[in-house]
Amino acid sequence: MSTEQTIAATTVVTPDALLTPGEITFEDGVIVDVRATVGPVPDRVLCPGFIDLQVNGHDDVHVAYATGKAWDRMDEILVAQGVTGWCPTLVTAPLDAFAGPLAEIATAAARTQTPRRPAILGAHLEGPFLGGAHGAHNPAWVAELDTAWLEALPEIVKVITLGPELDGAAQAITTLAHAGVLVSLGHSNATYEQTVAGADAGARLVTHLFNGMSPLHHRAPGILGAALSDDRLTPSLIADGVHVHPAALRAAARAKGRGGWVLVTDAVGWRDASGGRRGVEIVDGAPRLPNGTIAGSCLTMDAAVARMVHEANIDLIDVVHAAATTPARLLGRQDERGAIAVGLRADLVALDPATLCAREVWIAS
């Protein structure tokens, strides 16, 4: 038996407009109507469910070590912040250390969809083939490109961050892109020309803009200048108030325009024992190694959305594109999710109109 439900709000965020007020009707988990309405409605902001392309963990869960009930714990944490789709992220490690965690991610992704379980849309490998800006990654495990290893990766891998300055990077990027993997450029001191060559080869994302890369210079713009000026490249931003100043967030969002950038949390399981053994502690609002290096974030996606609106002064529609619509497109899932539009999944989040904190989440099952 089919089921139909209608939910209304003082603001409904569609890809091109705000309906104030508006309502959404969905049947069997699929949106069948989106329209303006009149009369009293609940005071909330309805958005498409958020999609986070870079999640290493949260709180006491580290995805590299997650098994069994730890995935249920991640479900709870993510849904509470409005995330309905995500990419578990593995950072640099020895090459033979990836097979086990990738198998666990694939098993977790195959679990039955439920109204309280965000979809795992693929694994993100942030390394080990990084460029010259290692950040918190263990330099002993950063490796030269291994084409055979890349070609043998399991199907669960959907995003890979690598350095475009590496020998053989262009061919590796082309091979990965042809296999349907979203290639991101990052942790890099690449020149502008090397970065553009990466885009020519098929790279489409740039990992956490401003962080893990050389700074912008007006005569040598480097990877940062290429990310901001090349329309083929979509940079991700960590809007936690630590990684990037609000003025820089605003400059990047305005430079790239609607649909040209994405929000990620780069969250880590900073309370997990495996992270604790490295001495990770929250200092000045971010997880840090003992030497002060930032090691991911403790950010939630709804907080990132709020900061972009309230502190960076970016229009809500543009921010929702960055938190949902553009990530779905980059993963090739735009015909399924990422926007409030007829025919797409009814993955929705209701935000508090003042704080933009997630209040309620619907996930099609």
TILUM-81957 format. One record per residue: residue in one letter; x, y, z of N, C-alpha, C in turn. Coordinates in steps of 0.02 Angstrom, whole numbers, plus 50000, padded with zeros to 5 digits. Example, Ala and Ser with C-alpha at 12.3 -4.5 7.8 and 13.67 -1.06 7.14 Angstrom:
% residues 2
A506604971650390506154977550390506604983550390
S506424988850354506844994750357506455000250394
END
This chain:
% residues 365
M500434994050000500005000050000500455006250000
S500305010949954500695017049950500495021750007
T500975025750029500845030550082501035037450058
E500595042150072500725049150052500745053450114
Q501215058250116501285062650172501445069650147
T501175074650180501325081650163501605085150225
I502155088650215502445092550270502535099750245
A502435104450291502455111550273502945115150318
A503135121150297503605125050336503555132350316
T503785136750359503805143850343504295145150286
T504805140850278505275141550223505445134650196
V505365133750130505575127650096506115129750046
V506715126650052507275128450009507285123949948
T507095126649890507135122949827507785124949792
P507965121749737508605123349705508665130649682
D508105133849668508145140649639507765145949678
A507385144049729506975149049764506795146649833
L506605151449875506335150049941505575150649937
L505225145449957504495145749962504325147750033
T503985153450041503865156050108503125158150115
P502715153650141502845146750161502775141950101
G502935135650115502885130550063502725123850094
E502575119050050502445112250074502675107150022
I502825101250047503095095750007502655089750018
T502475086449963502105080149968502555074649940
F502605069149978502985063449952502595057049963
E502705052449917502355046049918502855040449909
D502835035649954503315030049952504035032449949
G504175037849986504855040249991505085044549934
V504645046349887504835050449830504405056749829
I504735062449817504375068849815503935069049753
V503295070549763502815070849707502555077849696
D502655082449744502425089249734502795093949780
V502965099849755503275105249794502915111649775
R502655115149823502235120849805502225126049861
A502075132249842501935137449891501265136049924
T501175138549984500545137450019500355143750057
V499795143450091499565149150131499325146550199
G499235151150245498975149350309499505147450359
P499315145750419499805144050472500175137550454
V500825137650464501245131750452501775131550508
P502075125850520502605125450570503175130150554
D503445133350606503985138150597504645134350592
R504845132650532505455128850520505695129950449
V506305127950436506605128450369506715121450343
L506395119650288506475113050259506985113150203
C507485108750209508025108150160508095100850139
P508425099650083508605092750068509095090150119
G509095083750133509575080850180510285082250158
F510715083650205511405085450190511815079350169
I512325080550129512785075350106513495077550122
D513835073550162514515075350185515015070650151
L515455073450110515925069550071516555067650110
Q516625070050171517255068850208517125068250282
V517035062050305516905060750376517365055150399
N517855056850439518325051950467518035048450528
G517545051650559517235048950619516875054650654
H516605053150712516285058250754516345055950826
D516515060550870516495059250941516905053050960
D516575047550978516935041651000516985036150947
V516835037850884516865032950830517355035150777
H517815030850759518305031950706518145026950651
V517975029250590517735024450540518265019450519
A518905021050526519425016250508519425010150553
Y519115010750612519105005150660518385002950676
A517895005750641517195004550657516984997550636
T516614994150680516314987750666515644987450702
G515204983150678514574981750713514184987850735
K514074988450800513654993650828513945000650819
A514595001150805514885007750795514565011250735
W514355007450685514025010450627513335013150646
D512985009650691512345012150715512445018650754
R512975018950792513135025150829513265030850780
M513635029550725513755034650675513095036950643
D512645032150630511985034050603511645039150647
E511635037950712511305042450758511625049350758
I512285049550758512635055950760512505059950697
L512525056650640512445060150576511725062550567
V511235058350582510545060450574510385066450618
A510675066650678510545072250724510775078950695
Q511235078950647511475085150617511195086250546
G510715081950526510375082950462510705079450403
V511195075050415511535071550361511145065350342
T510985064650277510615058850253511025054750204
G511625057050187512085053350144512795055550160
W513275050750158513945052650179514475047850151
C515095050050154515665046050131516145044850189
P516145038750218516655037150269517345038050239
T517785041350276518435043450249519005040150287
L519455037250248520055034150276520655038350257
V521075039850306521655044050293522265039550279
T522825042850266523435039550247523635033950296
A523795028150268524005022350307524425017950260
P524755012950286525095008250241524615005150192
L524835003650131524385001250079524014994950099
D524334990650138524004984450156523514985150214
A523444991350239522984992550296522284994650274
F522174995650210521534998250187521004992850175
A521214986850159520734981650139520214980250193
G520424979550255519964978050309519444983450320
P519654989850330519154995150339518694996050279
L518954995150218518524995850159517994990350157
A518184984350179517694978950182517154980450234
E517354983350291516864985250342516394990750317
I516674995550280516255000850252515754997950203
A515984993350160515534990250111514974986450146
T515134982950200514634979350238514124984150270
A514384989550298513944994650328513494997850275
A513764999050215513375002150162512824997550137
A512904991050144512414986250119511844984950168
R511874987950227511334986950275510674989550247
T510124986750269509464988850246509344996150262
Q509094999950213508935006950225508355007550273
T508415012050321507875013350369507765020850374
P507205023050404507085030250411507575033750457
R508005030150492508495033350536509205031450518
R509325029450455509985027250435510205031150372
P510675035650379510925039250320511295034450273
A511245035750209511555031350160512305032450156
I512685027050154513395027450139513465027450064
L513705032950036513725034049964514395032049934
G514835029249974515495027149950516035029349998
A516595025849996517165027750038517585033150005
H517885037250047518345042550024519035040750051
L519525039850007520215038750027520585045450023
E520745048150081521135054350084521875052250094
G522205050650039522865047750041522825040450023
P523395036850020524065039150044524485042749992
F524175044049932524565047049878524505054649879
L524785057649931524725064849941525315068549911
G525205075049901525745079449879526165081749938
G526435087649932526935089949980526685093150043
A526025093450053525745096550114525385091150154
H525755087550196525475081750230524995083450285
G525055089350316524625091050372524695086050429
A524125083350452524135078650508524265071450486
H524335070250421524465063550396525165061350414
N525245055050431525895052350449526345052150387
P526875056050384527295056350324527625049750308
A527715045450357528035038950345527595034450301
W526945035950298526485031750259526275034950193
V526475041250181526335044350116526735040750063
A526395038850008526705034449959526715037449889
E527155034849848527145036449777526555032949745
L526305035649690525725032749657525855025549638
D525355021349653525385014249635524775012749593
T524865012949527524295012249481523955005549489
A524345000249497524034993649504523604993249566
W523834996349621523444996349683522795000149673
L522825005849639522225009749626521725005849583
E521975002549532521534998849487521194992949521
A521504990549576521224984749611520764986749668
L520634993149678520214995349734519504992649726
P519174991049782518484988649778518004994149756
E517414991949735516924996549707516665001549758
I516735000149823516485004749874516865011449873
V517455011749845517845017949843517555022449789
K517315028349809517005033049763517355039749760
V517795041249809518155047649810518875046249830
I519355049349796520055048849815520375055649812
T520725057549866521125063649867521845061849854
L522155065149805522865064049790523195070649769
G523855070549766524235076449748524355076749673
P524155082149639524255082449567524975083249545
E525435084749592526135085349575526505078749574
L526185073349591526515066749593526665064349522
D527205060649515527365057549451526805052649432
G526545053349372526015048949349525325051049370
A525255056949400524605059049426524075059649372
A524245062549316523745063749263523455057149239
Q523875052149226523625045749203523205042249256
A523425042749319523035039749373522355043049379
I522335049549374521695053249379521235051049323
T521495050649261521075048549205520795041549215
T521225036949239521005030149250520455029849303
L520545033549358520055033649411519395036849388
A519445042449353518845045849329518445041449282
H518785037849238518445033349192518105027649229
A518365025949288518065020649329517505023349373
G517345029649367516795032549406516985035049474
V517635035849487517865038449551517935046049547
L517685049449596517765056749601518465058149627
V518895061349586519575062749606519615069849633
S519895070349693519995076849726520735078249732
L520925084449722521615086549728521715089749796
G522235087749832522325090649898522955088349932
H523065091249991523685090150029524275091049981
S524305096949952524735097949893525055104849892
N525665105049867525995111349851526065112049775
A525605109149739525635109149666525635116249638
T525945117049580525905123249544525215124049513
Y525075130049490524455131249454524405126649394
E524955125949357524955121949296524845114549312
Q525145112049365525035105049384524315103849405
T524025108749439523325107949460522855107949400
V522965112549353522555112849293522635106349253
A523235103549252523335097149218522925091749252
G522855092049318522425087349353521705088049333
A521475094249325520785095449301520705093049230
D521205094249188521185091749119521105084149118
A521425080749166521415073449169520755070749196
G520355075049230519705072849255519575074049328
A520035077149365519905078849435519355084149438
R518915083649488518355088249492518265091449561
L518635089149611518555091649679519235093849705
V519235098549753519845100549787519715099949862
T520125096149896520005094449966520185100250013
H519715101850057519735107150108520175113050088
L519875117350046520215123250020520535127350076
F521125129950063521555133950107521955129550155
N521725123650170522065119250218522415113550180
G523025111950202523405106750168523615108750099
M523785115050089524015117450024524405123850032
S524805125449981525185131549982524715137549976
P524915143250006524475149150003524475152349934
L523995156749924523935160249860524475165549853
H524805165549795525275170949778525065173649711
H525085180249704524805183349643525215181849580
R525845179949588526235178049529526335170449523
A526165166849574526195159549573525575156949609
P524995156849576524365155549610524285148549638
G524655143649612524655137049641523975133549640
I523905128449682523295124649684522705128749709
L522835133449754522295137649780522025142149725
G522465145249686522245149549632521875145749579
A522105139649564521755135549514521065133549539
A521025131749602520375129649630519865135349627
L520095141349638519635147049638519455149449568
S519875148149519519765151049453519555146149399
D519645139649411519465134649360518775131949375
D518305133049330517615131049341517515123549345
R518015119749323517955112449326518085109849396
L518405113849438518605111649505518125114449557
T517885110149600517425111949654517785111149720
P517975116449754518315115849818517835114349875
S518065110449923517685109449985517955114250038
L517515116050084517675120850137517475117850204
I517895118850255517745116850323517565123150362
A516915124050375516675130150407516575129150482
D517135127850517517095126750589517335132650630
G517515138150597517765143950632518495143350653
V518825137850635519525136750651519945135950588
H519725131450544520115130050483520165136050437
V519615139850432519585145350383519215151250414
H519495157250407519175163250432518525164550393
P518005167250425517385168650389517475172950326
A517945177650328518055181750268518325177550210
A518745172750225519005168350173518465163550148
L518035161250194517465157150173517015161150126
R516885167250144516455171550102516785172750034
A517425174150033517775175449970517755169449924
A517865163449952517865157449911517165156049884
A516655156549927515975155149906515755160049852
R515935166349859515745171349808516135170349744
A516775168349750517175167249689516905161449648
K516685156149682516465150149647515725150449628
G515325154149665514625154949648514205148749667
R513555149449656513085144149674513255137749636
G513325132249673513485125849642514225124749629
G514645129549648515355129049632515785127149691
W515495125649749515885123749808515455119149851
V515775115549896515405111049941515645112050013
L515205110350059515375110150130515545102950150
V516065102150188516225095750220516385097150293
T516315092050334516505093050404517225090950418
D517485085850382518145082950398518155081050472
A517585078850497517535077150568517935070750583
V518185070350644518565064550665518285061950731
G518425055550744518225052550808518745054150860
W518745060250883519295062550925519295059250994
R518715056551015518685053151080518815045651075
D518865043051012518995036051002519685034251027
A519765028451057520415026551087520965026251035
S520795024350972521315024050921521595030950906
G521155036050907521395042850898521775045250959
G521545043251019521875045351080522585043151084
R522745037451054523435035051057523905039651020
R523645043750975524065048750941524095055250980
G523745055551035523755061451075523305067051050
V522785065351012522325070450985521895073151042
E521885079751047521465083151097521145089251065
I520565091251092520245097351069520595103351100
V520885107551058521225113651080520985119351036
D520725124651068520475130451032519975128650977
G519535123950993518975122450949519095117250896
A519675113950896519805108850845520245103350873
P520165097150848520625091850868521335093450842
R521825092350885522515093950866522985088450890
L523525087550852524065083250874524465086950928
P524895083350964525295086651017525705092550992
N525895092650928526295098250902525865104150879
G525215103750890524755109150872524435108550804
T524645103750763524355102850697523615101050702
I523195104550664522475102850662522395095950631
A522005091750663521905084850640521165083550630
G520875086750580520155086050568519765091050610
S519115089550618518685094250655518205090450700
C517855094150742517295091350780516645094950758
L516625096750695516085100550665515495096050647
T514895098750650514305095450623514075099250562
M513705095850517513525099050455513025104650465
D512555103950512512085109450523512445115550551
A512955114550592513345120250617513735123550561
A513985119650513514335122450455513855126750413
V513245124250403512745128150366512605134650402
A512505134350467512355140350505512915145450501
R513535143050506514105147750504514155151150435
M514035147450383514075150450316513535155850307
V512945154750336512405159650331512515165550378
H512655164250440512675169450492513335173150496
E513895169850482514545173050489514865174850422
A514775170450372515065171950306514575175750262
N513935176250284513425180250249513295177750178
I513255171250171513095168150106512355166350106
D512025167350049511305165950043511155158650059
L510595157550093510415150850114510365146050056
I510085148149999510035143649942510725141249920
D511205145849917511885144049897512195139149947
V512065140250011512355135850062512045128850058
V511395128450045511065121950038511325118249977
H511455121849923511785118649866512435115449888
A512825119149928513485116749950513445110849998
A512905110450036512835105250086512455099150060
A512135099650003511715094149979511735093249903
T511555098449866511445097849794512095096449756
T512605100449771513245099649735513595093149753
P513625091049817513915084549831513565078849794
A512905079149790512545073949753512745073849680
R512815079749650513025080049580513725077349570
L514185079149613514865076749606514915069149610
L514475066149650514465058849657514045055449602
G513755059549557513335056649505512655054349530
R512425057149585511795055049616511255060449611
Q511345065349566510885071049563510185069049540
D510115063449506509445061149485509085057349540
E509395056949598509115052949652509015056949716
R509475061549731509485064949796509815071749790
G509805075649846510185081849849509785088149839
A509145087649825508735093749814508005092149829
I507635097349844506915096749852506605097949783
A506455092549749506195092849681505795086549667
V505295087149625504875081449608505305075849577
G505185069749601505535063949575506145061849615
L506365066149661506945064449702506725061449769
R507205058149802507065055149867506825060449918
A506375058449960506135062950013506605062450073
D507245063950061507735064650115507745072050134
L507495073650193507365080650211507605081950282
V507775088250294507955090450361507585096950376
A507305097350436506985103450460507465106950507
L507615113350492508085117250532507705122350574
D507965123950632507705129450672507795135950633
P507285140050625507355146050583507845151150610
A507975151150675508435156050703509155153450704
T509245147350727509925144750736510165140450678
L509685137950637509825133250582510095126550607
C509975124950670510145118350696509605113350673
A509815107250660509345102050637508855100350693
R508225100350675507695098550722507395091650709
E507285090150644506945084050625507195081850557
V507225075250546507495072550484507025067050458
W506925067050392506555061750358507035058450309
I507065051750310507475048050263507035042950229
A507005043150163506605038350125506895031350134
S506465026350141506695019550150506305014850106
END
